[in-house]
């Protein structure tokens, strides 16, 4: 954990305790936990911040599920086309029909 104090970085250490029935080393458990947060940062954060999912006012079933599917589909298309920055990909693809045709491999 980093604490910023008057242009200086003060590094502190925190200890977390977990109770688990897993028969693995602490290193393997730490990798699993980091893996979970990797998914959170890679998918959920992008959907929440870049695509504005949390701000969506769509509530009538089945529309939330349909829009979630569309958001995931668009992220997969962006990643399949080697975009690293999802916000940049969304801006680029939202303005040009030619770009969308390219992504969908349409003529």
Number of C-alpha atoms within 10 A of each C-alpha: 8 9 10 10 8 7 6 8 10 11 9 8 7 5 4 5 5 7 5 8 6 8 8 9 9 10 9 12 15 11 12 12 11 12 12 12 13 12 11 13 12 12 13 16 14 19 19 13 12 14 18 12 18 10 9 11 8 13 9 8 8 9 11 15 13 11 14 13 12 12 17 16 12 18 20 13 16 20 14 10 12 10 15 10 11 18 15 13 18 16 11 12 18 11 10 10 10 12 13 15 12 12 15 10 8 8 6
